[in-house]
Amino acid sequence: MIRVMLTAPVELARLFAPAMVERGYGRILNVASLAGRMPATGGDTLYGPIKSFLIKASQGLHLELRGTGVHVTALCPGYTLTEFHDVNGTRAEVSAAYPGWMWRTADHVARVGYDACEANRPSVTPGVMNNLLAGLAKHLPDRLALAMVGGHAKRLKRI
């Protein structure tokens, strides 16, 4: 998990960014997660912290490469219906865990990420509700924020 979601994006940026800078053009879109903006959850102990690292690393690289023609953006999707849920057979269960209005389509999330990277934004979180949740979690005391996300793991385990 750490190698795929943390080490690989950092290593790929290290390998390819210099040539992008030399060329004066490039795009790096790191797929982080809304979980990276929330407190860590039980049951997904490493996922949130890894995604938080990826957001911060992307923002730092965005600043380092400013003015070079290379854009770096961290995409922080919230609940997104993807083929992953079909492949692992969890689409019905996962979809039932939260109301339909909380879910985004993969096409929508991809478009938002692409547009943000082209506009050279350091990060983007699609959806008003996702931004509200991220902002709320940032300003709540730890005890309340942990209680808020604690229900997430329980909700998914019931399914």
N, C-alpha and C positions, 0 to 999 in steps of 0.2 A: 504494500500500500504506500509506504513512504517512498520507495523507489519510483513508482509509477506517477504518483500525484504530486510529489514534492521535488525529488531529485531530478527526474526527467525534464520537467519544464525549465528548471534552472540550468541544467546542463545543455539543453537545446538552445536556450538563449545565449549562453556563453559561446557555443560553437558557431551560431549563425549571425548574431548581432554584429560582430566586427565587419563581416562582408556587406551587411546591409548598410552600415555606417559608411563604409568605403564607397559603396554605390550611391549613397545619398537617398536611399529609399528602402523602406521595409515596414512590415507590420508584424507585431507579436500580440496575439490575443490569447491570454491565459484564461482558461475556464476554471474559475474559483467556485464560490458558492455563497448563497445567503448565509449558510452555516458558518462561514468565516467571519461574519459580522455579528454572530450571536455567541452566547456562552456555550461552552462544550456541553454535549449531552451524554448521559449514560447510555451505553449500548453502541455509541459511535464515538468512542473516546478520542481517537486520533483524527477523525474526519474534519471536524471543525477547526482544530488547531492547524492542521495542514493547509486548509483552505485560507485561514487567516494569514499564515506565512506567505502563501502565494499572492494574496492581495497586497501585502506590504512589500514583497519583493518586486511585484509588477509596478507598484507606485514608485519605488526607488529607481528602478530601471527607466521608467517613464521620465523621471527627472534627469537622470544621467544622460539620456539620449535626446533631450530637448534640443531642438535646433539642428538635428542631424538628418532629418527626413525620415527617421524611424519612429513609428508610433507604437506605444505599448499600452495595452488596456487589460484590466482584470474584469472579466465578466462574472457577475455574481447572481446567477439565476436562482430563483426560489423553486417552488414546486413546478416541475416541467415534465410533461408526459413525453417519454422517449421510447425508442425501440428496446432499450434496456429492460423496461418493465414487461415488455412482451416476451423477450428472450428468457428472462428468469421466471416468467409466469406469475408476476405479482401485480399486473395492471389493475385488475378488479379490486384487489385488496387495498393497494396503495391509493387508488382513486377514491375509494370509500372512506379513507381516513380523514379527508378534509373536503370541504365544500368545493364544488366545481369552479366557482369564481376565483378560487385561490390558484388554480392551475393555469399554466401557460403552455402553448404548443412549442415544440422544438423549433419550428420555422420562425415563430415570433421572437423567441429568445435569440436565435442565430442572427436575425435581422437587426435586433437592438444592439447586439455585440459588434456586428460588422460596422454599423453606422457609428457607434461610439469610437471604435478603433480608427475609422477613417477621419473622424473629427478630432482625433488625438486626445480623447478624454482618458484620464488615468484609471478610472473604474466606472462601471455602470451596473445598476441593479434594476432589471426590468420589473415594472409593475408598481403601482402606487402602494398597494398593501405590503409588498415586500420591503419597500423603502420605509414605510411606517413601522414595520416590525423591527427593522435594523436600527432605526433611530430610537425607538422605544427601548430596545435592549441596551443600547449604548448609554442611555441616561438613567436607567433604573439601578438601584442598589443591587449588588451581586446577589443577595439573598432572594430578592423578587425576580430578578432575571433568571436565576437558576430554577426557581419554581415554575416560571413561565415555560422554559424549554424542557423541564423535567416531564411535563405532560406529553411532549412530542414522542419520546421513546415509548411511553406507556400506551399511547394511542396506537402506534404502529404495531406493538407487540400483541394487542388484543385481536388483531386481524388474523 
